[in-house]
């Protein structure tokens, strides 16, 4: 591979990796899957670097966005056919709970999962990272490439929206 192509790959990766991750995360709602999608997209870019090098500079970003969206959508569709992660793993149900308490927890988990599907992609991502992955607002801000001050607002709004959905279902649960 010529040095010019290697430099182009480094430049594209350095310039667009965060944007690509954010796009992938918005589609996949999972950090690990989003990172895999970025890697797969860059493999596709590397395999087609000759074609990409002929695209005018301003248009390269559109090509890259298309690649990451397609890779992410393919991963999401595959995951729908073969789901692997569930938020239940993030809830600890103690073994000394009564059967009734376990049943209540299972019902609550089911309702929360259902309510999460009603949130926007951004709200879902923020709640998932904050409540289930227990990331700090600063870490979430870094993931989204925005200021931490704004993330606090986004977390609060997403929480309120989820609570409103749950309250509408007769569930009074505080995240």
N, C-alpha and C positions, 0 to 999 in steps of 0.2 A: 504494500500500500504506500503510495507516495506521501511525502511529508506534508504536502498541502492538505491532503484528505485527513490525515491524522490531526493536524491543527484545526481543521474545520470541525471534526468530531469533538475535540476538546472544547472548542468555542461554543458549539451548540449545547453540549452537556452543561458547561459552566453557566451559560446564559439562561437555559430553559428548564433545567431539572426541577426547580421549585414549582414553576408554573405547571409542568407536566404532572408532578406529584399532586398538586391541588386539584387538577382536573380529574386525575385517576381516583383520588380520595372522594371527591364529590360524587363519582359514579359508584364506587365500590364500598364506601363507608368502612374501610378497614385499612389500617396503616400498612400492614404486611402485604396485603394484596396490591395496594397502590404502589408500594416500592417494587414489587414484582412486575407490575404493569410498566413502570418506568424503565426497568431493565429490559423487558421484552421489546418495548418501543425503541429503545436505543439499539438493540440488536437489529431490528428492522432498519433503522436509520443507517447503521454501519453497513448492512448488506446492500443498501441502496445509495451509498454515499456518492457514487458517480452521478446518479440522476439528481440528487439533492444539490450537489455542487453547481449544477447548471441552472438551478432555480435562482431568480433574482433575490437579493438579500431580504428585502421587505416581505417577500412571499414565503420565505422558508418557515416562518412561524406558523402560517396557516397549514402548511404541510405537516409540521410537527404536531400541531393541535389535532389534526385529522388522524394521524397515526395513534396518538395516545388515547383519543376517544374510542377509536375502533378496537384497540387492544383491550381497553378497560371494559367496553361493552361486551366483547367476547368473553372476558373473564367473568363478568357479572352473569351473563347467560349460562355459562358453564357452572357457576356456583349455584344458580337457581336449580339447575338439574341435579347438582350434587352438593347440597348445603353441608358445610363443615363446622361452622362456628355458631354458637347460640349464646344469647346474653345470659342464659340460665347459669352458665359457668361463673358469672360474676356475682351471683347471689349465693351466699353461704346459708344453707339451711342446716341448722345444728341437729345432730342426731337425737338430742334429748327433747326435741319438740314433740308435742302430741301429734297424733295423726290429723286431728282437726286443724292444728296450726300449720302443718305441712301442706294440707289441702288449700288453706287460705293463701299461703305463700305461693303455691303453684298457680292459683287463680290470679293473684296479683301480678305475677310474672307474665302470664298470658295477656292480661289487660294492658300492661305496660308495653309489651312487644307490639300489640295491636295499635296502641296509641302512637307509638314511635313511627309507624308507617304513615301516619297522617301528617307528620311534620315535613317541612321543606327539607331539601337535601342539606342545606347549610345548618339548619336547626338540628337535624338528626346527627350530623357529623359532630357538632359542638357538644350536644348532650352525650353522645356516645363516648367521645374523648374525655369529657369532664367527669361524668358520673360512673361510667363503666370501666374506662381505662385509667381513670384517676390521674389524668394529666393536669398540670397546673395551668392557670390562665396564660402564663408566660409561654409555656411549651405550646399551647394551642395557638397563641398569637404567632409564634414562629412557624408553625405548620401552615397557617393560612397566609403568612406574609403580611400581617397587619399589626397595628400597635396594640399592646397589651390593654391599654385603656379601653379600646373598642371591644375587645374580647369580653371584658367584664359585662358590658352592656349586652352583647350577643348572648352570653350565657344566661343572664337574667331573663331576657326576652324569651329565649328558647325554653327555659325552665317554666316560665309562666304559661307559655303556649301548651306545653305538655301537661301541666297541672290542670289547665282549663279543659283540655280534652278528657283527662281522667275524671275531673269533677263532673263533666257532662255525662259521664257514664256512672255517676254515683260513687266514685272512688275518691276518697279524700286522702291523698298520699303526697308527702312533701319530699322532693328530691334535694 
